[in-house]
Amino acid sequence: MTQTPVRTSTRATDTGPIVLSGLRRGWEPLAKQALVTALVAGAAAASAALPTWLLISNATSMWAGVGLGVLLLAVTALMTRWTALARIEIIVPLADFVAVGLLRFGTGDSRSVFLAIVILPLIWIAAGPGRWRVLAPLLATCVTLLLPLILQPGHGLPVSEIVRLVITLTVFGAAAAVINELSRTSLQQLRRSQRSRRVAEAEVTQAALVQQSLQPADGKGLSPTVRVAGVCVPARTVGGDFYDWYPTPDGGTALILGDVMGKGVGAGMIAAAVRTVIRSNLGNPDPASAFQLTSIGLSTGTTTMTSAQFTTCFHGRVSADGNLRWADAGHGLTLLRHHTGGSEFLRSQHLPLGVGTEWASASIELLPGDSVISVSDGVLDLFGGDLRSIDRYQAFIDDRNDIDHIVTDITALADAGDRLDDVTVLAMTWGTTRND
């Protein structure tokens, strides 16, 4: 019994971004602290190199600020290796206010030009979730400005310094509030987007399951003289290709392969609709009539479901005595492989569903061992996708005398590289006894 491998594409779109975002979160504190440390160390080095331009009032305090910045850089480096340390990340930017305060005290105190560095840890803190992140950097800024009172007891606080403190807190407080609000709004939008994405992914997954359930599982129920094989490898989770086989009331076998223009859920919905309508014509032995009913059944008045995404389709009916009656709606990719070797295309001049309005059937007598192989145009991409690809594909079929090998080898080609289009194969051999 020929098995039917129904395939769906698998992509690392669920775990990949999560892992990458986790790595980014691990490296972000290090990158932020590297910038702060570089500015503090650069300020100290510039002051030491240009003493006539940049004042040094307390070298010990200045280099202590640099040392603290380097220590905090080492802590953030450890965070990239031990994620448990990420819980104390907030301590790093808070300590940066002390490092900047030491630098400021050592480079002229109120005359220092390096106070603006505190804007970096302020942004770092305020960009996180929670309103407390507005108050925390303000209190830390107070520590930066009032640090001289701790380092130098008895150090007075002139009126100008009090005014500087009020203005600085006002400006930095406004900046922290704006940054925190923008961060909160962005986070809300991100969460809404993630919820929408999860809903969409669930719907796509459900659509893929429905599409898989519509594919034939095996050849049970068909005539014992018919062997079938098929595969559908979508380019996305849901594809626009479909294939089907089923027994007919007269003891024969019906075959369908269709290719909806486009990919994704929209194409998959039309594929399911076309398949269903064609199947509903089970009692009519004329395949062309199924296309007529499909065109009528999908019509919605001024527009049709298939007009926006037309469908090419092959539909054949194999009688118990081996007569193949078939109709082709703009597909043209069905081969009759003779048991003696060689093959020929079963083609017609009829247009696809959604474009054409009339279709006619043709018939041919099959000999025992003859096979019918129909594929979607995504298969031609596996053979180069150029003008010679159809010749390469036909030669590929001629070299294989068993439909199982044909389906297996095309599946292997599809799995070997990235697919830009759905890959679907439907194959049938008549006149050989099947072992169930």
Contacts in CASP RR format, 6 or more apart in sequence:
PFRMAT RR
TARGET T0000
AUTHOR 0000-0000-0000
METHOD contacts of the structure
MODEL  1
MTQTPVRTSTRATDTGPIVLSGLRRGWEPLAKQALVTALVAGAAAASAAL
PTWLLISNATSMWAGVGLGVLLLAVTALMTRWTALARIEIIVPLADFVAV
GLLRFGTGDSRSVFLAIVILPLIWIAAGPGRWRVLAPLLATCVTLLLPLI
LQPGHGLPVSEIVRLVITLTVFGAAAAVINELSRTSLQQLRRSQRSRRVA
EAEVTQAALVQQSLQPADGKGLSPTVRVAGVCVPARTVGGDFYDWYPTPD
GGTALILGDVMGKGVGAGMIAAAVRTVIRSNLGNPDPASAFQLTSIGLST
GTTTMTSAQFTTCFHGRVSADGNLRWADAGHGLTLLRHHTGGSEFLRSQH
LPLGVGTEWASASIELLPGDSVISVSDGVLDLFGGDLRSIDRYQAFIDDR
NDIDHIVTDITALADAGDRLDDVTVLAMTWGTTRND
1 218 0 8 1.000
1 219 0 8 1.000
1 220 0 8 1.000
1 434 0 8 1.000
1 435 0 8 1.000
1 436 0 8 1.000
2 218 0 8 1.000
2 219 0 8 1.000
2 227 0 8 1.000
2 228 0 8 1.000
2 229 0 8 1.000
2 403 0 8 1.000
2 404 0 8 1.000
2 434 0 8 1.000
3 218 0 8 1.000
3 229 0 8 1.000
4 215 0 8 1.000
4 216 0 8 1.000
4 217 0 8 1.000
4 218 0 8 1.000
4 219 0 8 1.000
4 228 0 8 1.000
4 229 0 8 1.000
4 230 0 8 1.000
4 231 0 8 1.000
5 230 0 8 1.000
5 231 0 8 1.000
5 407 0 8 1.000
5 411 0 8 1.000
6 212 0 8 1.000
6 215 0 8 1.000
6 217 0 8 1.000
6 231 0 8 1.000
6 232 0 8 1.000
7 231 0 8 1.000
7 232 0 8 1.000
7 233 0 8 1.000
7 234 0 8 1.000
7 411 0 8 1.000
7 414 0 8 1.000
8 208 0 8 1.000
8 212 0 8 1.000
8 233 0 8 1.000
8 234 0 8 1.000
8 237 0 8 1.000
9 233 0 8 1.000
9 234 0 8 1.000
9 235 0 8 1.000
9 236 0 8 1.000
9 237 0 8 1.000
9 419 0 8 1.000
11 237 0 8 1.000
14 201 0 8 1.000
25 86 0 8 1.000
26 79 0 8 1.000
26 80 0 8 1.000
26 83 0 8 1.000
26 86 0 8 1.000
27 80 0 8 1.000
29 76 0 8 1.000
29 79 0 8 1.000
29 86 0 8 1.000
29 89 0 8 1.000
29 92 0 8 1.000
30 73 0 8 1.000
30 76 0 8 1.000
30 77 0 8 1.000
30 79 0 8 1.000
30 80 0 8 1.000
32 76 0 8 1.000
32 93 0 8 1.000
32 120 0 8 1.000
32 124 0 8 1.000
33 69 0 8 1.000
33 72 0 8 1.000
33 73 0 8 1.000
33 75 0 8 1.000
33 76 0 8 1.000
33 92 0 8 1.000
33 96 0 8 1.000
34 73 0 8 1.000
34 76 0 8 1.000
35 120 0 8 1.000
36 69 0 8 1.000
36 72 0 8 1.000
36 93 0 8 1.000
36 96 0 8 1.000
36 99 0 8 1.000
36 117 0 8 1.000
36 120 0 8 1.000
36 121 0 8 1.000
37 66 0 8 1.000
37 69 0 8 1.000
37 70 0 8 1.000
37 72 0 8 1.000
37 73 0 8 1.000
39 114 0 8 1.000
39 117 0 8 1.000
39 120 0 8 1.000
40 65 0 8 1.000
40 66 0 8 1.000
40 69 0 8 1.000
40 99 0 8 1.000
40 100 0 8 1.000
40 103 0 8 1.000
40 114 0 8 1.000
40 117 0 8 1.000
41 66 0 8 1.000
41 69 0 8 1.000
41 70 0 8 1.000
43 103 0 8 1.000
43 107 0 8 1.000
43 114 0 8 1.000
43 117 0 8 1.000
44 62 0 8 1.000
44 63 0 8 1.000
44 65 0 8 1.000
44 66 0 8 1.000
44 103 0 8 1.000
44 107 0 8 1.000
46 54 0 8 1.000
47 54 0 8 1.000
47 55 0 8 1.000
47 56 0 8 1.000
47 62 0 8 1.000
47 107 0 8 1.000
48 56 0 8 1.000
48 59 0 8 1.000
54 107 0 8 1.000
54 113 0 8 1.000
55 107 0 8 1.000
55 108 0 8 1.000
55 111 0 8 1.000
55 112 0 8 1.000
56 62 0 8 1.000
56 106 0 8 1.000
56 107 0 8 1.000
56 108 0 8 1.000
57 105 0 8 1.000
57 106 0 8 1.000
57 107 0 8 1.000
57 108 0 8 1.000
57 109 0 8 1.000
58 105 0 8 1.000
58 106 0 8 1.000
58 108 0 8 1.000
58 151 0 8 1.000
59 106 0 8 1.000
61 102 0 8 1.000
61 103 0 8 1.000
61 105 0 8 1.000
61 106 0 8 1.000
61 151 0 8 1.000
62 102 0 8 1.000
62 103 0 8 1.000
62 105 0 8 1.000
62 106 0 8 1.000
62 107 0 8 1.000
64 102 0 8 1.000
65 98 0 8 1.000
65 99 0 8 1.000
65 100 0 8 1.000
65 101 0 8 1.000
65 102 0 8 1.000
65 103 0 8 1.000
66 99 0 8 1.000
66 103 0 8 1.000
67 99 0 8 1.000
68 95 0 8 1.000
68 98 0 8 1.000
68 99 0 8 1.000
68 102 0 8 1.000
69 95 0 8 1.000
69 96 0 8 1.000
69 99 0 8 1.000
72 92 0 8 1.000
72 95 0 8 1.000
72 96 0 8 1.000
72 99 0 8 1.000
75 85 0 8 1.000
75 92 0 8 1.000
76 89 0 8 1.000
76 92 0 8 1.000
78 85 0 8 1.000
79 85 0 8 1.000
79 86 0 8 1.000
79 89 0 8 1.000
90 125 0 8 1.000
90 136 0 8 1.000
93 121 0 8 1.000
93 122 0 8 1.000
93 124 0 8 1.000
93 125 0 8 1.000
93 137 0 8 1.000
94 121 0 8 1.000
94 125 0 8 1.000
94 136 0 8 1.000
94 140 0 8 1.000
96 118 0 8 1.000
96 120 0 8 1.000
96 121 0 8 1.000
96 124 0 8 1.000
97 118 0 8 1.000
97 121 0 8 1.000
97 137 0 8 1.000
97 140 0 8 1.000
97 141 0 8 1.000
97 143 0 8 1.000
97 144 0 8 1.000
98 143 0 8 1.000
98 144 0 8 1.000
98 147 0 8 1.000
100 114 0 8 1.000
100 115 0 8 1.000
100 117 0 8 1.000
100 118 0 8 1.000
100 121 0 8 1.000
100 144 0 8 1.000
101 118 0 8 1.000
101 143 0 8 1.000
101 144 0 8 1.000
101 145 0 8 1.000
101 147 0 8 1.000
102 147 0 8 1.000
102 151 0 8 1.000
103 112 0 8 1.000
103 114 0 8 1.000
103 117 0 8 1.000
104 112 0 8 1.000
104 114 0 8 1.000
104 115 0 8 1.000
104 144 0 8 1.000
104 147 0 8 1.000
105 112 0 8 1.000
105 147 0 8 1.000
105 148 0 8 1.000
105 151 0 8 1.000
105 152 0 8 1.000
106 112 0 8 1.000
107 113 0 8 1.000
107 114 0 8 1.000
109 148 0 8 1.000
110 158 0 8 1.000
110 160 0 8 1.000
110 161 0 8 1.000
110 164 0 8 1.000
115 144 0 8 1.000
115 145 0 8 1.000
115 168 0 8 1.000
118 140 0 8 1.000
118 141 0 8 1.000
118 144 0 8 1.000
118 172 0 8 1.000
119 172 0 8 1.000
119 175 0 8 1.000
121 137 0 8 1.000
121 140 0 8 1.000
122 137 0 8 1.000
122 140 0 8 1.000
122 141 0 8 1.000
122 172 0 8 1.000
122 175 0 8 1.000
122 176 0 8 1.000
122 179 0 8 1.000
123 175 0 8 1.000
123 179 0 8 1.000
125 133 0 8 1.000
125 136 0 8 1.000
125 137 0 8 1.000
125 140 0 8 1.000
125 176 0 8 1.000
126 133 0 8 1.000
126 134 0 8 1.000
126 137 0 8 1.000
126 175 0 8 1.000
126 176 0 8 1.000
126 177 0 8 1.000
126 179 0 8 1.000
126 180 0 8 1.000
126 183 0 8 1.000
127 133 0 8 1.000
127 179 0 8 1.000
127 180 0 8 1.000
127 183 0 8 1.000
128 180 0 8 1.000
128 183 0 8 1.000
129 183 0 8 1.000
129 184 0 8 1.000
129 187 0 8 1.000
130 180 0 8 1.000
130 184 0 8 1.000
131 180 0 8 1.000
133 176 0 8 1.000
133 180 0 8 1.000
134 173 0 8 1.000
134 176 0 8 1.000
134 177 0 8 1.000
134 180 0 8 1.000
137 172 0 8 1.000
137 173 0 8 1.000
137 176 0 8 1.000
138 169 0 8 1.000
138 172 0 8 1.000
138 173 0 8 1.000
138 176 0 8 1.000
141 168 0 8 1.000
141 169 0 8 1.000
141 172 0 8 1.000
142 165 0 8 1.000
142 169 0 8 1.000
145 161 0 8 1.000
145 164 0 8 1.000
145 165 0 8 1.000
145 168 0 8 1.000
146 157 0 8 1.000
146 165 0 8 1.000
148 155 0 8 1.000
149 155 0 8 1.000
149 156 0 8 1.000
149 157 0 8 1.000
203 265 0 8 1.000
204 237 0 8 1.000
204 238 0 8 1.000
204 265 0 8 1.000
205 237 0 8 1.000
207 237 0 8 1.000
207 238 0 8 1.000
207 265 0 8 1.000
207 268 0 8 1.000
207 269 0 8 1.000
208 234 0 8 1.000
208 237 0 8 1.000
208 238 0 8 1.000
210 272 0 8 1.000
211 238 0 8 1.000
211 239 0 8 1.000
211 242 0 8 1.000
211 268 0 8 1.000
211 271 0 8 1.000
211 272 0 8 1.000
214 242 0 8 1.000
214 244 0 8 1.000
214 272 0 8 1.000
214 275 0 8 1.000
215 232 0 8 1.000
215 242 0 8 1.000
215 243 0 8 1.000
215 244 0 8 1.000
216 228 0 8 1.000
216 243 0 8 1.000
216 244 0 8 1.000
216 245 0 8 1.000
216 246 0 8 1.000
219 226 0 8 1.000
219 228 0 8 1.000
219 245 0 8 1.000
220 436 0 8 1.000
221 247 0 8 1.000
222 228 0 8 1.000
222 245 0 8 1.000
222 246 0 8 1.000
222 247 0 8 1.000
222 252 0 8 1.000
222 253 0 8 1.000
222 434 0 8 1.000
223 247 0 8 1.000
223 251 0 8 1.000
223 252 0 8 1.000
223 253 0 8 1.000
223 320 0 8 1.000
224 433 0 8 1.000
224 434 0 8 1.000
224 436 0 8 1.000
225 320 0 8 1.000
225 430 0 8 1.000
225 431 0 8 1.000
225 432 0 8 1.000
225 433 0 8 1.000
225 434 0 8 1.000
226 252 0 8 1.000
226 253 0 8 1.000
226 318 0 8 1.000
226 428 0 8 1.000
226 429 0 8 1.000
226 430 0 8 1.000
226 431 0 8 1.000
226 434 0 8 1.000
227 403 0 8 1.000
227 428 0 8 1.000
227 429 0 8 1.000
227 432 0 8 1.000
227 434 0 8 1.000
228 245 0 8 1.000
228 253 0 8 1.000
228 255 0 8 1.000
228 403 0 8 1.000
228 426 0 8 1.000
228 427 0 8 1.000
228 428 0 8 1.000
228 429 0 8 1.000
229 403 0 8 1.000
229 404 0 8 1.000
229 406 0 8 1.000
229 407 0 8 1.000
229 425 0 8 1.000
229 427 0 8 1.000
229 428 0 8 1.000
230 243 0 8 1.000
230 407 0 8 1.000
230 424 0 8 1.000
230 425 0 8 1.000
230 426 0 8 1.000
230 427 0 8 1.000
231 407 0 8 1.000
231 410 0 8 1.000
231 411 0 8 1.000
231 423 0 8 1.000
231 424 0 8 1.000
231 425 0 8 1.000
232 239 0 8 1.000
232 241 0 8 1.000
232 242 0 8 1.000
232 243 0 8 1.000
232 422 0 8 1.000
232 423 0 8 1.000
232 424 0 8 1.000
233 411 0 8 1.000
233 414 0 8 1.000
233 415 0 8 1.000
233 419 0 8 1.000
233 422 0 8 1.000
233 423 0 8 1.000
233 424 0 8 1.000
234 240 0 8 1.000
234 241 0 8 1.000
234 263 0 8 1.000
234 264 0 8 1.000
234 422 0 8 1.000
235 263 0 8 1.000
235 419 0 8 1.000
235 420 0 8 1.000
235 421 0 8 1.000
235 422 0 8 1.000
235 423 0 8 1.000
236 263 0 8 1.000
236 264 0 8 1.000
237 264 0 8 1.000
238 263 0 8 1.000
238 264 0 8 1.000
238 265 0 8 1.000
238 266 0 8 1.000
238 267 0 8 1.000
238 268 0 8 1.000
239 260 0 8 1.000
239 263 0 8 1.000
239 264 0 8 1.000
239 267 0 8 1.000
239 268 0 8 1.000
239 271 0 8 1.000
239 422 0 8 1.000
240 259 0 8 1.000
240 260 0 8 1.000
240 262 0 8 1.000
240 263 0 8 1.000
240 264 0 8 1.000
240 266 0 8 1.000
240 267 0 8 1.000
240 268 0 8 1.000
240 270 0 8 1.000
240 271 0 8 1.000
240 422 0 8 1.000
241 257 0 8 1.000
241 258 0 8 1.000
241 259 0 8 1.000
241 260 0 8 1.000
241 271 0 8 1.000
241 376 0 8 1.000
241 422 0 8 1.000
241 423 0 8 1.000
241 424 0 8 1.000
242 256 0 8 1.000
242 257 0 8 1.000
242 258 0 8 1.000
242 260 0 8 1.000
242 268 0 8 1.000
242 271 0 8 1.000
242 272 0 8 1.000
242 274 0 8 1.000
242 275 0 8 1.000
242 424 0 8 1.000
243 256 0 8 1.000
243 257 0 8 1.000
243 258 0 8 1.000
243 374 0 8 1.000
243 424 0 8 1.000
243 425 0 8 1.000
243 426 0 8 1.000
244 254 0 8 1.000
244 255 0 8 1.000
244 256 0 8 1.000
244 257 0 8 1.000
244 275 0 8 1.000
244 278 0 8 1.000
244 279 0 8 1.000
245 253 0 8 1.000
245 254 0 8 1.000
245 255 0 8 1.000
245 256 0 8 1.000
245 426 0 8 1.000
245 428 0 8 1.000
246 253 0 8 1.000
246 254 0 8 1.000
246 279 0 8 1.000
246 282 0 8 1.000
247 253 0 8 1.000
247 254 0 8 1.000
248 254 0 8 1.000
248 282 0 8 1.000
248 283 0 8 1.000
248 285 0 8 1.000
248 317 0 8 1.000
249 282 0 8 1.000
249 283 0 8 1.000
250 285 0 8 1.000
250 319 0 8 1.000
250 320 0 8 1.000
251 319 0 8 1.000
251 320 0 8 1.000
252 317 0 8 1.000
252 318 0 8 1.000
252 319 0 8 1.000
252 320 0 8 1.000
253 317 0 8 1.000
253 318 0 8 1.000
253 428 0 8 1.000
254 282 0 8 1.000
254 287 0 8 1.000
254 315 0 8 1.000
254 316 0 8 1.000
254 317 0 8 1.000
254 318 0 8 1.000
255 314 0 8 1.000
255 315 0 8 1.000
255 316 0 8 1.000
255 317 0 8 1.000
255 318 0 8 1.000
255 372 0 8 1.000
255 374 0 8 1.000
255 426 0 8 1.000
255 428 0 8 1.000
256 275 0 8 1.000
256 278 0 8 1.000
256 279 0 8 1.000
256 313 0 8 1.000
256 314 0 8 1.000
256 315 0 8 1.000
256 316 0 8 1.000
256 426 0 8 1.000
257 313 0 8 1.000
257 314 0 8 1.000
257 331 0 8 1.000
257 334 0 8 1.000
257 374 0 8 1.000
257 375 0 8 1.000
257 376 0 8 1.000
257 424 0 8 1.000
257 426 0 8 1.000
258 271 0 8 1.000
258 274 0 8 1.000
258 275 0 8 1.000
258 311 0 8 1.000
258 312 0 8 1.000
258 313 0 8 1.000
258 314 0 8 1.000
258 331 0 8 1.000
258 376 0 8 1.000
258 424 0 8 1.000
259 311 0 8 1.000
259 312 0 8 1.000
259 313 0 8 1.000
259 331 0 8 1.000
259 376 0 8 1.000
259 377 0 8 1.000
259 422 0 8 1.000
259 424 0 8 1.000
260 267 0 8 1.000
260 268 0 8 1.000
260 270 0 8 1.000
260 271 0 8 1.000
260 274 0 8 1.000
260 309 0 8 1.000
260 310 0 8 1.000
260 311 0 8 1.000
261 267 0 8 1.000
261 309 0 8 1.000
261 310 0 8 1.000
261 311 0 8 1.000
262 309 0 8 1.000
263 421 0 8 1.000
263 422 0 8 1.000
266 309 0 8 1.000
267 309 0 8 1.000
270 298 0 8 1.000
270 305 0 8 1.000
270 306 0 8 1.000
270 309 0 8 1.000
270 311 0 8 1.000
271 311 0 8 1.000
273 298 0 8 1.000
273 305 0 8 1.000
274 294 0 8 1.000
274 298 0 8 1.000
274 306 0 8 1.000
274 311 0 8 1.000
274 313 0 8 1.000
274 353 0 8 1.000
277 290 0 8 1.000
277 293 0 8 1.000
277 294 0 8 1.000
277 297 0 8 1.000
277 298 0 8 1.000
278 290 0 8 1.000
278 291 0 8 1.000
278 293 0 8 1.000
278 294 0 8 1.000
278 313 0 8 1.000
278 315 0 8 1.000
280 293 0 8 1.000
281 289 0 8 1.000
281 290 0 8 1.000
281 293 0 8 1.000
284 290 0 8 1.000
285 317 0 8 1.000
285 325 0 8 1.000
286 325 0 8 1.000
286 327 0 8 1.000
286 361 0 8 1.000
287 315 0 8 1.000
287 316 0 8 1.000
287 317 0 8 1.000
287 325 0 8 1.000
287 326 0 8 1.000
287 327 0 8 1.000
287 361 0 8 1.000
288 327 0 8 1.000
288 359 0 8 1.000
288 360 0 8 1.000
288 361 0 8 1.000
290 315 0 8 1.000
290 327 0 8 1.000
291 313 0 8 1.000
291 315 0 8 1.000
291 327 0 8 1.000
291 329 0 8 1.000
291 353 0 8 1.000
291 359 0 8 1.000
292 358 0 8 1.000
292 359 0 8 1.000
294 353 0 8 1.000
295 304 0 8 1.000
295 306 0 8 1.000
295 353 0 8 1.000
295 354 0 8 1.000
295 356 0 8 1.000
295 357 0 8 1.000
298 304 0 8 1.000
298 305 0 8 1.000
298 306 0 8 1.000
298 353 0 8 1.000
298 354 0 8 1.000
304 354 0 8 1.000
306 353 0 8 1.000
306 354 0 8 1.000
307 354 0 8 1.000
307 355 0 8 1.000
310 352 0 8 1.000
310 353 0 8 1.000
310 354 0 8 1.000
310 355 0 8 1.000
311 329 0 8 1.000
311 352 0 8 1.000
311 353 0 8 1.000
311 354 0 8 1.000
312 329 0 8 1.000
312 330 0 8 1.000
312 331 0 8 1.000
312 332 0 8 1.000
312 352 0 8 1.000
312 353 0 8 1.000
312 377 0 8 1.000
313 328 0 8 1.000
313 329 0 8 1.000
313 330 0 8 1.000
313 331 0 8 1.000
313 352 0 8 1.000
313 353 0 8 1.000
314 326 0 8 1.000
314 327 0 8 1.000
314 328 0 8 1.000
314 329 0 8 1.000
314 331 0 8 1.000
314 332 0 8 1.000
314 333 0 8 1.000
314 334 0 8 1.000
314 346 0 8 1.000
314 374 0 8 1.000
314 426 0 8 1.000
315 326 0 8 1.000
315 327 0 8 1.000
315 328 0 8 1.000
315 329 0 8 1.000
316 324 0 8 1.000
316 325 0 8 1.000
316 326 0 8 1.000
316 327 0 8 1.000
316 372 0 8 1.000
317 324 0 8 1.000
317 325 0 8 1.000
317 326 0 8 1.000
318 324 0 8 1.000
318 366 0 8 1.000
318 372 0 8 1.000
318 428 0 8 1.000
318 430 0 8 1.000
319 325 0 8 1.000
322 365 0 8 1.000
322 366 0 8 1.000
322 430 0 8 1.000
322 431 0 8 1.000
323 363 0 8 1.000
323 364 0 8 1.000
323 365 0 8 1.000
323 366 0 8 1.000
324 336 0 8 1.000
324 363 0 8 1.000
324 364 0 8 1.000
324 365 0 8 1.000
324 366 0 8 1.000
324 372 0 8 1.000
324 430 0 8 1.000
325 361 0 8 1.000
325 362 0 8 1.000
325 363 0 8 1.000
326 334 0 8 1.000
326 346 0 8 1.000
326 361 0 8 1.000
326 362 0 8 1.000
326 363 0 8 1.000
326 364 0 8 1.000
327 348 0 8 1.000
327 350 0 8 1.000
327 359 0 8 1.000
327 360 0 8 1.000
327 361 0 8 1.000
327 362 0 8 1.000
328 334 0 8 1.000
328 346 0 8 1.000
328 347 0 8 1.000
328 348 0 8 1.000
328 350 0 8 1.000
329 350 0 8 1.000
329 351 0 8 1.000
329 352 0 8 1.000
329 353 0 8 1.000
329 356 0 8 1.000
329 359 0 8 1.000
330 348 0 8 1.000
330 350 0 8 1.000
330 351 0 8 1.000
330 352 0 8 1.000
331 352 0 8 1.000
331 374 0 8 1.000
332 345 0 8 1.000
332 346 0 8 1.000
332 347 0 8 1.000
332 348 0 8 1.000
333 345 0 8 1.000
333 374 0 8 1.000
333 375 0 8 1.000
333 376 0 8 1.000
333 377 0 8 1.000
333 379 0 8 1.000
333 380 0 8 1.000
334 345 0 8 1.000
334 346 0 8 1.000
334 347 0 8 1.000
334 372 0 8 1.000
334 373 0 8 1.000
334 374 0 8 1.000
334 375 0 8 1.000
335 343 0 8 1.000
335 344 0 8 1.000
335 345 0 8 1.000
335 346 0 8 1.000
335 372 0 8 1.000
335 373 0 8 1.000
335 374 0 8 1.000
335 394 0 8 1.000
335 397 0 8 1.000
336 343 0 8 1.000
336 344 0 8 1.000
336 345 0 8 1.000
336 346 0 8 1.000
336 364 0 8 1.000
336 366 0 8 1.000
336 370 0 8 1.000
336 371 0 8 1.000
336 372 0 8 1.000
337 343 0 8 1.000
337 370 0 8 1.000
337 371 0 8 1.000
337 372 0 8 1.000
337 373 0 8 1.000
337 397 0 8 1.000
337 398 0 8 1.000
337 401 0 8 1.000
338 344 0 8 1.000
338 367 0 8 1.000
338 370 0 8 1.000
339 367 0 8 1.000
339 368 0 8 1.000
339 369 0 8 1.000
339 370 0 8 1.000
339 371 0 8 1.000
339 401 0 8 1.000
341 398 0 8 1.000
341 401 0 8 1.000
342 398 0 8 1.000
343 373 0 8 1.000
343 394 0 8 1.000
343 397 0 8 1.000
343 398 0 8 1.000
345 394 0 8 1.000
346 362 0 8 1.000
346 364 0 8 1.000
346 372 0 8 1.000
348 359 0 8 1.000
348 360 0 8 1.000
348 362 0 8 1.000
350 356 0 8 1.000
350 358 0 8 1.000
350 359 0 8 1.000
350 360 0 8 1.000
366 372 0 8 1.000
366 430 0 8 1.000
366 431 0 8 1.000
368 430 0 8 1.000
368 431 0 8 1.000
368 432 0 8 1.000
369 429 0 8 1.000
369 430 0 8 1.000
369 431 0 8 1.000
369 432 0 8 1.000
370 429 0 8 1.000
370 430 0 8 1.000
370 431 0 8 1.000
371 403 0 8 1.000
371 427 0 8 1.000
371 428 0 8 1.000
371 429 0 8 1.000
371 430 0 8 1.000
372 427 0 8 1.000
372 428 0 8 1.000
372 430 0 8 1.000
373 397 0 8 1.000
373 403 0 8 1.000
373 406 0 8 1.000
373 425 0 8 1.000
373 426 0 8 1.000
373 427 0 8 1.000
373 428 0 8 1.000
374 425 0 8 1.000
374 426 0 8 1.000
374 427 0 8 1.000
375 393 0 8 1.000
375 410 0 8 1.000
375 423 0 8 1.000
375 424 0 8 1.000
375 425 0 8 1.000
375 426 0 8 1.000
376 421 0 8 1.000
376 422 0 8 1.000
376 423 0 8 1.000
376 424 0 8 1.000
376 425 0 8 1.000
377 421 0 8 1.000
378 419 0 8 1.000
378 420 0 8 1.000
378 421 0 8 1.000
378 422 0 8 1.000
378 423 0 8 1.000
378 424 0 8 1.000
379 393 0 8 1.000
379 410 0 8 1.000
379 423 0 8 1.000
379 424 0 8 1.000
379 425 0 8 1.000
380 389 0 8 1.000
380 390 0 8 1.000
380 393 0 8 1.000
381 389 0 8 1.000
381 419 0 8 1.000
381 420 0 8 1.000
381 421 0 8 1.000
381 423 0 8 1.000
382 410 0 8 1.000
382 413 0 8 1.000
382 414 0 8 1.000
382 423 0 8 1.000
383 389 0 8 1.000
383 390 0 8 1.000
383 392 0 8 1.000
383 393 0 8 1.000
383 396 0 8 1.000
384 392 0 8 1.000
396 409 0 8 1.000
397 406 0 8 1.000
400 406 0 8 1.000
400 409 0 8 1.000
403 427 0 8 1.000
403 428 0 8 1.000
403 429 0 8 1.000
406 425 0 8 1.000
406 427 0 8 1.000
407 425 0 8 1.000
407 427 0 8 1.000
410 423 0 8 1.000
410 425 0 8 1.000
411 423 0 8 1.000
411 425 0 8 1.000
414 423 0 8 1.000
END
